[in-house]
Amino acid sequence: MTFLNQPEPLRLPLVQWPDFCYNLIMEYMDKCRHHPDRDACVVCQKMEVAYCQECLDACRACTDPCLYCKFRQSCVIWELCRKEARKRCREKEGEEGKREKGEEG
């Protein structure tokens, strides 16, 4: 019980399911950003956007991996997709560098 005898919200621990889908906090249960017909299994805390298991497996769940995120140290999405996200950032930086060289020349 919390202050003023209000019941605490139902919170589940970070539990690994057989298909590697995490159930965070029941308040976040939502539909996937890319697949609205599917239930989400993770939420980007920075952007407050939910993603399904397929998006998590394909590493499409990190909304903006190149910019600062204060949640990164505790982010399930980042931990699972760190290598792929860094690769996308390097590719994006390479494309921007080529574009700048093209404009200069």
C-alpha positions in Angstrom: 0.0 0.0 0.0 1.1 3.5 -0.7 0.4 6.9 0.8 -3.3 7.4 1.6 -4.0 3.7 1.3 -4.0 3.6 -2.4 -3.1 0.3 -4.0 0.3 0.2 -5.7 0.2 -0.3 -9.5 0.7 -3.9 -10.7 4.4 -4.2 -11.7 5.9 -7.3 -13.1 9.7 -8.0 -12.8 11.7 -8.1 -16.0 10.9 -11.6 -17.0 12.4 -13.5 -19.9 9.9 -15.4 -21.9 10.8 -18.4 -24.1 10.7 -16.2 -27.3 12.9 -13.6 -25.6 10.1 -11.1 -25.3 10.2 -8.9 -22.2 7.2 -7.8 -20.3 8.1 -4.5 -18.6 5.4 -2.6 -16.7 1.7 -3.4 -17.3 0.9 0.3 -17.8 3.0 0.3 -21.0 1.1 -2.5 -22.7 0.4 -1.1 -26.2 0.5 -2.0 -29.8 3.6 -2.1 -32.0 4.6 1.1 -33.8 5.3 -0.8 -37.1 2.7 -3.6 -36.6 -0.4 -2.1 -35.1 -2.1 -5.5 -35.0 0.5 -7.0 -32.6 1.0 -6.5 -28.9 4.2 -4.8 -27.9 6.8 -6.4 -25.7 9.2 -3.5 -25.2 8.9 0.3 -25.0 11.4 3.0 -25.9 11.4 5.1 -22.8 12.8 8.1 -24.6 10.3 8.3 -27.4 7.5 6.4 -25.5 6.9 4.1 -28.5 6.2 0.4 -28.2 7.6 -2.4 -30.4 6.7 -6.1 -31.0 9.0 -9.1 -30.8 9.7 -9.1 -34.6 10.9 -5.4 -34.5 13.1 -6.3 -31.5 14.6 -9.3 -33.2 15.3 -7.2 -36.4 16.8 -4.4 -34.3 14.3 -1.9 -35.6 13.3 -0.9 -32.1 15.9 1.7 -31.2 14.2 4.8 -32.5 17.2 7.1 -32.6 20.5 5.3 -31.8 22.8 8.2 -32.9 21.6 10.8 -30.4 22.0 11.0 -26.6 19.5 9.0 -24.5 19.4 9.2 -20.8 17.7 5.8 -20.6 20.4 3.9 -22.5 22.2 2.3 -19.5 19.0 0.6 -18.5 17.5 0.0 -21.9 16.6 -3.6 -22.9 16.4 -2.5 -26.6 19.9 -1.0 -26.6 21.4 -4.0 -24.9 20.0 -6.4 -27.4 20.6 -4.2 -30.5 23.7 -2.3 -29.6 25.9 -3.6 -32.4 23.3 -3.2 -35.1 22.4 0.3 -33.9 26.1 1.4 -33.9 26.4 0.0 -37.4 23.4 2.1 -38.6 25.0 5.2 -37.0 28.3 4.7 -38.9 26.4 4.1 -42.2 24.4 7.3 -41.6 27.5 9.3 -40.8 29.2 7.9 -44.0 26.2 8.9 -46.1 26.2 12.4 -44.7 29.9 12.7 -45.3 29.5 11.7 -48.9 26.7 14.2 -49.3 28.8 17.0 -47.8 31.8 16.2 -50.1 29.4 16.2 -53.1 28.1 19.7 -52.2 31.7 21.1 -51.8 33.0 19.7 -55.1 
